[in-house]
Amino acid sequence: DGAAPSGVIYANSSSPSDTELTTIIKAARDLNLTVKLRPTIDPRWESVPGCTERTASSCPSRGAIHFGTPAEWSTFFEEGSGGYTDYILHMAALAERTNCSILAVGVENGAVMAQETHMRNLIAKVRMVFSGQLHSDIAGSHTADFGLGSVKFWDAVDAISLDSYPNLKNSLTKSGD
């Protein structure tokens, strides 16, 4: 599968193939829909202590991806290593070939998006491959400022998308209230 040595999974048997993505995108474009491609990554659950195949659904999600040293972050972003940059550039090329209007260069990865220099370098490389709009998608339900303060490269993307996951169960009131 598409896993890099960093303990991050880029694709697995349940991920759509390039052919499947192309088919889906073409169908959407044939309906005159605007298409936004959102490449996501998740921790390789086998690399998270206590996570097994049986408990994977309750293990940390993409927001938990974090590395402790600058060298580990550099390895994560290193082009040609099968890591994040290669994955995003591959997806950017697919988005360009299929005429997607929008590509997300980060999806709900707070610690990843906090790596300003690496993200600016990645965005510059993506702009050489993809001619559409670039978005950065942030998960906003965990911090008061939605994590917006930790991202310093907003000026390098065309738009910011906020993915919010409110706890609706606690938000609902009894009828008549």
PyRosetta script that sets phi, psi and omega in degrees:
from pyrosetta import init, pose_from_sequence

init()
pose = pose_from_sequence("DGAAPSGVIYANSSSPSDTELTTIIKAARDLNLTVKLRPTIDPRWESVPGCTERTASSCPSRGAIHFGTPAEWSTFFEEGSGGYTDYILHMAALAERTNCSILAVGVENGAVMAQETHMRNLIAKVRMVFSGQLHSDIAGSHTADFGLGSVKFWDAVDAISLDSYPNLKNSLTKSGD")
pose.set_psi(1, -173.9)
pose.set_omega(1, -171.6)
pose.set_phi(2, -93.0)
pose.set_psi(2, 41.2)
pose.set_omega(2, -176.4)
pose.set_phi(3, -89.8)
pose.set_psi(3, 136.5)
pose.set_omega(3, 174.4)
pose.set_phi(4, -90.7)
pose.set_psi(4, 162.5)
pose.set_omega(4, -177.9)
pose.set_phi(5, -66.0)
pose.set_psi(5, -5.4)
pose.set_omega(5, -175.4)
pose.set_phi(6, -79.7)
pose.set_psi(6, 1.2)
pose.set_omega(6, -178.3)
pose.set_phi(7, 83.6)
pose.set_psi(7, 15.7)
pose.set_omega(7, 178.4)
pose.set_phi(8, -111.5)
pose.set_psi(8, 137.9)
pose.set_omega(8, -179.9)
pose.set_phi(9, -104.3)
pose.set_psi(9, 130.8)
pose.set_omega(9, -179.3)
pose.set_phi(10, -102.1)
pose.set_psi(10, -32.7)
pose.set_omega(10, 178.9)
pose.set_phi(11, -157.4)
pose.set_psi(11, 149.1)
pose.set_omega(11, 175.8)
pose.set_phi(12, -145.1)
pose.set_psi(12, -169.0)
pose.set_omega(12, -174.1)
pose.set_phi(13, -64.8)
pose.set_psi(13, -20.0)
pose.set_omega(13, 178.8)
pose.set_phi(14, -94.3)
pose.set_psi(14, -2.5)
pose.set_omega(14, 177.9)
pose.set_phi(15, -79.6)
pose.set_psi(15, 141.4)
pose.set_omega(15, 176.5)
pose.set_phi(16, -67.9)
pose.set_psi(16, 143.1)
pose.set_omega(16, 176.8)
pose.set_phi(17, -75.1)
pose.set_psi(17, 169.1)
pose.set_omega(17, 175.1)
pose.set_phi(18, -58.7)
pose.set_psi(18, -39.1)
pose.set_omega(18, 179.1)
pose.set_phi(19, -63.7)
pose.set_psi(19, -44.7)
pose.set_omega(19, 178.7)
pose.set_phi(20, -64.4)
pose.set_psi(20, -43.2)
pose.set_omega(20, 177.5)
pose.set_phi(21, -61.0)
pose.set_psi(21, -43.4)
pose.set_omega(21, 179.3)
pose.set_phi(22, -59.7)
pose.set_psi(22, -43.1)
pose.set_omega(22, 179.2)
pose.set_phi(23, -63.5)
pose.set_psi(23, -45.6)
pose.set_omega(23, -179.5)
pose.set_phi(24, -64.6)
pose.set_psi(24, -45.0)
pose.set_omega(24, -179.4)
pose.set_phi(25, -63.9)
pose.set_psi(25, -42.2)
pose.set_omega(25, 179.1)
pose.set_phi(26, -61.9)
pose.set_psi(26, -41.7)
pose.set_omega(26, 179.0)
pose.set_phi(27, -61.9)
pose.set_psi(27, -41.8)
pose.set_omega(27, 178.6)
pose.set_phi(28, -66.6)
pose.set_psi(28, -43.8)
pose.set_omega(28, 178.9)
pose.set_phi(29, -63.9)
pose.set_psi(29, -36.8)
pose.set_omega(29, 177.6)
pose.set_phi(30, -62.8)
pose.set_psi(30, -23.9)
pose.set_omega(30, 176.7)
pose.set_phi(31, -91.8)
pose.set_psi(31, 9.4)
pose.set_omega(31, -178.7)
pose.set_phi(32, 62.0)
pose.set_psi(32, 31.0)
pose.set_omega(32, 176.5)
pose.set_phi(33, -88.1)
pose.set_psi(33, 148.1)
pose.set_omega(33, 171.2)
pose.set_phi(34, -79.3)
pose.set_psi(34, 132.7)
pose.set_omega(34, -176.8)
pose.set_phi(35, -113.3)
pose.set_psi(35, 129.6)
pose.set_omega(35, 174.3)
pose.set_phi(36, -116.2)
pose.set_psi(36, 120.6)
pose.set_omega(36, 177.0)
pose.set_phi(37, -92.5)
pose.set_psi(37, 125.8)
pose.set_omega(37, -176.4)
pose.set_phi(38, -119.2)
pose.set_psi(38, 81.6)
pose.set_omega(38, 178.2)
pose.set_phi(39, -65.4)
pose.set_psi(39, 126.8)
pose.set_omega(39, -179.4)
pose.set_phi(40, -117.2)
pose.set_psi(40, 155.0)
pose.set_omega(40, 175.0)
pose.set_phi(41, -129.8)
pose.set_psi(41, 156.2)
pose.set_omega(41, 178.0)
pose.set_phi(42, -139.7)
pose.set_psi(42, 158.1)
pose.set_omega(42, 174.3)
pose.set_phi(43, -63.8)
pose.set_psi(43, 142.8)
pose.set_omega(43, 172.8)
pose.set_phi(44, -72.4)
pose.set_psi(44, 111.0)
pose.set_omega(44, -171.8)
pose.set_phi(45, -59.3)
pose.set_psi(45, -26.6)
pose.set_omega(45, 178.1)
pose.set_phi(46, -65.2)
pose.set_psi(46, -21.7)
pose.set_omega(46, -178.1)
pose.set_phi(47, -90.2)
pose.set_psi(47, -3.7)
pose.set_omega(47, -179.5)
pose.set_phi(48, -98.8)
pose.set_psi(48, 121.9)
pose.set_omega(48, -179.6)
pose.set_phi(49, -53.9)
pose.set_psi(49, 132.0)
pose.set_omega(49, 177.7)
pose.set_phi(50, 87.7)
pose.set_psi(50, -7.9)
pose.set_omega(50, 179.9)
pose.set_phi(51, -93.5)
pose.set_psi(51, 134.5)
pose.set_omega(51, 175.6)
pose.set_phi(52, -131.7)
pose.set_psi(52, 175.4)
pose.set_omega(52, 178.0)
pose.set_phi(53, -57.7)
pose.set_psi(53, -37.0)
pose.set_omega(53, -179.1)
pose.set_phi(54, -70.1)
pose.set_psi(54, -30.1)
pose.set_omega(54, -176.8)
pose.set_phi(55, -105.3)
pose.set_psi(55, 6.5)
pose.set_omega(55, -173.7)
pose.set_phi(56, -55.7)
pose.set_psi(56, -36.4)
pose.set_omega(56, -177.2)
pose.set_phi(57, -67.1)
pose.set_psi(57, -20.1)
pose.set_omega(57, 178.6)
pose.set_phi(58, -104.2)
pose.set_psi(58, 7.4)
pose.set_omega(58, 179.1)
pose.set_phi(59, -84.3)
pose.set_psi(59, 167.1)
pose.set_omega(59, -178.2)
pose.set_phi(60, -57.1)
pose.set_psi(60, 147.1)
pose.set_omega(60, 179.8)
pose.set_phi(61, -98.9)
pose.set_psi(61, -169.4)
pose.set_omega(61, -175.4)
pose.set_phi(62, -57.0)
pose.set_psi(62, -27.4)
pose.set_omega(62, 178.5)
pose.set_phi(63, -66.8)
pose.set_psi(63, -15.3)
pose.set_omega(63, -178.1)
pose.set_phi(64, -91.7)
pose.set_psi(64, -0.6)
pose.set_omega(64, 179.8)
pose.set_phi(65, -67.5)
pose.set_psi(65, 122.9)
pose.set_omega(65, -177.2)
pose.set_phi(66, -155.7)
pose.set_psi(66, 144.2)
pose.set_omega(66, 175.9)
pose.set_phi(67, -125.7)
pose.set_psi(67, 146.6)
pose.set_omega(67, -171.6)
pose.set_phi(68, -84.4)
pose.set_psi(68, -21.1)
pose.set_omega(68, -175.0)
pose.set_phi(69, -127.8)
pose.set_psi(69, 155.5)
pose.set_omega(69, 175.1)
pose.set_phi(70, -56.8)
pose.set_psi(70, -35.6)
pose.set_omega(70, 179.4)
pose.set_phi(71, -63.8)
pose.set_psi(71, -39.8)
pose.set_omega(71, 178.1)
pose.set_phi(72, -65.8)
pose.set_psi(72, -39.5)
pose.set_omega(72, 176.4)
pose.set_phi(73, -64.3)
pose.set_psi(73, -41.4)
pose.set_omega(73, 178.6)
pose.set_phi(74, -61.1)
pose.set_psi(74, -41.2)
pose.set_omega(74, 177.8)
pose.set_phi(75, -63.5)
pose.set_psi(75, -42.0)
pose.set_omega(75, 179.3)
pose.set_phi(76, -58.4)
pose.set_psi(76, -41.4)
pose.set_omega(76, -177.2)
pose.set_phi(77, -91.7)
pose.set_psi(77, -7.1)
pose.set_omega(77, -173.3)
pose.set_phi(78, -60.2)
pose.set_psi(78, 123.9)
pose.set_omega(78, 178.6)
pose.set_phi(79, -71.4)
pose.set_psi(79, 139.6)
pose.set_omega(79, 179.4)
pose.set_phi(80, 88.9)
pose.set_psi(80, 0.8)
pose.set_omega(80, -178.1)
pose.set_phi(81, -101.7)
pose.set_psi(81, 0.6)
pose.set_omega(81, -176.0)
pose.set_phi(82, 80.8)
pose.set_psi(82, 14.4)
pose.set_omega(82, -177.0)
pose.set_phi(83, -94.9)
pose.set_psi(83, -156.0)
pose.set_omega(83, -171.7)
pose.set_phi(84, -59.0)
pose.set_psi(84, -45.2)
pose.set_omega(84, -179.3)
pose.set_phi(85, -60.4)
pose.set_psi(85, -46.0)
pose.set_omega(85, 179.0)
pose.set_phi(86, -60.9)
pose.set_psi(86, -42.9)
pose.set_omega(86, -179.9)
pose.set_phi(87, -62.5)
pose.set_psi(87, -48.7)
pose.set_omega(87, -178.2)
pose.set_phi(88, -66.7)
pose.set_psi(88, -39.5)
pose.set_omega(88, 177.5)
pose.set_phi(89, -64.9)
pose.set_psi(89, -37.7)
pose.set_omega(89, 175.4)
pose.set_phi(90, -61.8)
pose.set_psi(90, -45.8)
pose.set_omega(90, 179.9)
pose.set_phi(91, -67.4)
pose.set_psi(91, -34.2)
pose.set_omega(91, 177.1)
pose.set_phi(92, -64.0)
pose.set_psi(92, -42.1)
pose.set_omega(92, 178.3)
pose.set_phi(93, -65.1)
pose.set_psi(93, -40.8)
pose.set_omega(93, 177.4)
pose.set_phi(94, -64.4)
pose.set_psi(94, -42.8)
pose.set_omega(94, 178.9)
pose.set_phi(95, -61.2)
pose.set_psi(95, -40.0)
pose.set_omega(95, 178.7)
pose.set_phi(96, -66.8)
pose.set_psi(96, -46.1)
pose.set_omega(96, -179.9)
pose.set_phi(97, -60.9)
pose.set_psi(97, -32.4)
pose.set_omega(97, -174.8)
pose.set_phi(98, -100.3)
pose.set_psi(98, 7.5)
pose.set_omega(98, 177.2)
pose.set_phi(99, 61.5)
pose.set_psi(99, 37.0)
pose.set_omega(99, 172.2)
pose.set_phi(100, -64.2)
pose.set_psi(100, 146.6)
pose.set_omega(100, 178.5)
pose.set_phi(101, -83.9)
pose.set_psi(101, -30.7)
pose.set_omega(101, -171.2)
pose.set_phi(102, -137.9)
pose.set_psi(102, 142.8)
pose.set_omega(102, 174.0)
pose.set_phi(103, -130.5)
pose.set_psi(103, 131.4)
pose.set_omega(103, 173.9)
pose.set_phi(104, -87.0)
pose.set_psi(104, 127.9)
pose.set_omega(104, 179.1)
pose.set_phi(105, -96.0)
pose.set_psi(105, -2.2)
pose.set_omega(105, 174.8)
pose.set_phi(106, -159.8)
pose.set_psi(106, 131.5)
pose.set_omega(106, -178.5)
pose.set_phi(107, -128.0)
pose.set_psi(107, 103.9)
pose.set_omega(107, 172.6)
pose.set_phi(108, 57.1)
pose.set_psi(108, 37.0)
pose.set_omega(108, -179.6)
pose.set_phi(109, -116.7)
pose.set_psi(109, 77.0)
pose.set_omega(109, -175.2)
pose.set_phi(110, -52.1)
pose.set_psi(110, -49.4)
pose.set_omega(110, -178.0)
pose.set_phi(111, -69.8)
pose.set_psi(111, -34.2)
pose.set_omega(111, 177.6)
pose.set_phi(112, -65.2)
pose.set_psi(112, -47.0)
pose.set_omega(112, -177.7)
pose.set_phi(113, -71.4)
pose.set_psi(113, -14.7)
pose.set_omega(113, 175.9)
pose.set_phi(114, -77.5)
pose.set_psi(114, -7.4)
pose.set_omega(114, -180.0)
pose.set_phi(115, -86.5)
pose.set_psi(115, 76.7)
pose.set_omega(115, -169.9)
pose.set_phi(116, -54.5)
pose.set_psi(116, -52.8)
pose.set_omega(116, -176.5)
pose.set_phi(117, -61.3)
pose.set_psi(117, -46.3)
pose.set_omega(117, 179.2)
pose.set_phi(118, -61.8)
pose.set_psi(118, -43.0)
pose.set_omega(118, -178.7)
pose.set_phi(119, -67.8)
pose.set_psi(119, -39.5)
pose.set_omega(119, 177.4)
pose.set_phi(120, -62.8)
pose.set_psi(120, -41.3)
pose.set_omega(120, 177.1)
pose.set_phi(121, -63.4)
pose.set_psi(121, -42.9)
pose.set_omega(121, 179.1)
pose.set_phi(122, -62.5)
pose.set_psi(122, -46.2)
pose.set_omega(122, -179.0)
pose.set_phi(123, -60.7)
pose.set_psi(123, -42.1)
pose.set_omega(123, 178.1)
pose.set_phi(124, -61.1)
pose.set_psi(124, -40.9)
pose.set_omega(124, 178.3)
pose.set_phi(125, -67.3)
pose.set_psi(125, -40.5)
pose.set_omega(125, 179.9)
pose.set_phi(126, -63.8)
pose.set_psi(126, -40.1)
pose.set_omega(126, -179.4)
pose.set_phi(127, -63.5)
pose.set_psi(127, -22.1)
pose.set_omega(127, 176.6)
pose.set_phi(128, -77.7)
pose.set_psi(128, -17.4)
pose.set_omega(128, -176.5)
pose.set_phi(129, -108.3)
pose.set_psi(129, -34.1)
pose.set_omega(129, -172.0)
pose.set_phi(130, -119.1)
pose.set_psi(130, 129.5)
pose.set_omega(130, -175.2)
pose.set_phi(131, -98.0)
pose.set_psi(131, -3.6)
pose.set_omega(131, -179.4)
pose.set_phi(132, -85.4)
pose.set_psi(132, -168.1)
pose.set_omega(132, 178.7)
pose.set_phi(133, -76.3)
pose.set_psi(133, 144.4)
pose.set_omega(133, 174.6)
pose.set_phi(134, -108.6)
pose.set_psi(134, 131.2)
pose.set_omega(134, 176.7)
pose.set_phi(135, -118.0)
pose.set_psi(135, 158.5)
pose.set_omega(135, 169.4)
pose.set_phi(136, -123.7)
pose.set_psi(136, 124.5)
pose.set_omega(136, -175.9)
pose.set_phi(137, -104.1)
pose.set_psi(137, 124.0)
pose.set_omega(137, -177.6)
pose.set_phi(138, -117.7)
pose.set_psi(138, 139.4)
pose.set_omega(138, 176.3)
pose.set_phi(139, -84.1)
pose.set_psi(139, 124.2)
pose.set_omega(139, -169.6)
pose.set_phi(140, -109.9)
pose.set_psi(140, 8.8)
pose.set_omega(140, -173.8)
pose.set_phi(141, -89.9)
pose.set_psi(141, -0.7)
pose.set_omega(141, -171.0)
pose.set_phi(142, -103.5)
pose.set_psi(142, -17.9)
pose.set_omega(142, -178.2)
pose.set_phi(143, -133.0)
pose.set_psi(143, 155.1)
pose.set_omega(143, -177.3)
pose.set_phi(144, -59.5)
pose.set_psi(144, -37.6)
pose.set_omega(144, -179.6)
pose.set_phi(145, -97.0)
pose.set_psi(145, 15.7)
pose.set_omega(145, 179.5)
pose.set_phi(146, 61.5)
pose.set_psi(146, 18.3)
pose.set_omega(146, -179.8)
pose.set_phi(147, 78.6)
pose.set_psi(147, 5.0)
pose.set_omega(147, -176.4)
pose.set_phi(148, -64.4)
pose.set_psi(148, -32.0)
pose.set_omega(148, -177.3)
pose.set_phi(149, -70.4)
pose.set_psi(149, -21.4)
pose.set_omega(149, -177.6)
pose.set_phi(150, -85.6)
pose.set_psi(150, -9.3)
pose.set_omega(150, -177.5)
pose.set_phi(151, -102.8)
pose.set_psi(151, 123.0)
pose.set_omega(151, -174.8)
pose.set_phi(152, -109.8)
pose.set_psi(152, 5.3)
pose.set_omega(152, -176.2)
pose.set_phi(153, -111.2)
pose.set_psi(153, 20.2)
pose.set_omega(153, -177.4)
pose.set_phi(154, -54.7)
pose.set_psi(154, -33.4)
pose.set_omega(154, -179.1)
pose.set_phi(155, -67.0)
pose.set_psi(155, -13.5)
pose.set_omega(155, -177.6)
pose.set_phi(156, -92.2)
pose.set_psi(156, -9.6)
pose.set_omega(156, 178.6)
pose.set_phi(157, -113.0)
pose.set_psi(157, 165.7)
pose.set_omega(157, -177.2)
pose.set_phi(158, -86.5)
pose.set_psi(158, -25.4)
pose.set_omega(158, -179.2)
pose.set_phi(159, -160.1)
pose.set_psi(159, 159.9)
pose.set_omega(159, 176.5)
pose.set_phi(160, -116.6)
pose.set_psi(160, 134.6)
pose.set_omega(160, 175.4)
pose.set_phi(161, -113.3)
pose.set_psi(161, 136.7)
pose.set_omega(161, 179.1)
pose.set_phi(162, -108.1)
pose.set_psi(162, 118.0)
pose.set_omega(162, 176.0)
pose.set_phi(163, -96.1)
pose.set_psi(163, 111.7)
pose.set_omega(163, -176.2)
pose.set_phi(164, -110.9)
pose.set_psi(164, 136.3)
pose.set_omega(164, 179.9)
pose.set_phi(165, -125.5)
pose.set_psi(165, 72.7)
pose.set_omega(165, -178.3)
pose.set_phi(166, -68.4)
pose.set_psi(166, 151.4)
pose.set_omega(166, 176.5)
pose.set_phi(167, -83.0)
pose.set_psi(167, 93.1)
pose.set_omega(167, -175.6)
pose.set_phi(168, -67.7)
pose.set_psi(168, -29.4)
pose.set_omega(168, -179.6)
pose.set_phi(169, -59.0)
pose.set_psi(169, -43.7)
pose.set_omega(169, -179.6)
pose.set_phi(170, -80.3)
pose.set_psi(170, -13.0)
pose.set_omega(170, -178.4)
pose.set_phi(171, -89.7)
pose.set_psi(171, -19.7)
pose.set_omega(171, -176.3)
pose.set_phi(172, -77.0)
pose.set_psi(172, 142.9)
pose.set_omega(172, 176.0)
pose.set_phi(173, -114.8)
pose.set_psi(173, 161.9)
pose.set_omega(173, 178.0)
pose.set_phi(174, -69.0)
pose.set_psi(174, 149.7)
pose.set_omega(174, 179.2)
pose.set_phi(175, -59.4)
pose.set_psi(175, 141.0)
pose.set_omega(175, -178.8)
pose.set_phi(176, 93.2)
pose.set_psi(176, -11.9)
pose.set_omega(176, 178.3)
pose.set_phi(177, -82.6)
pose.dump_pdb("model.pdb")
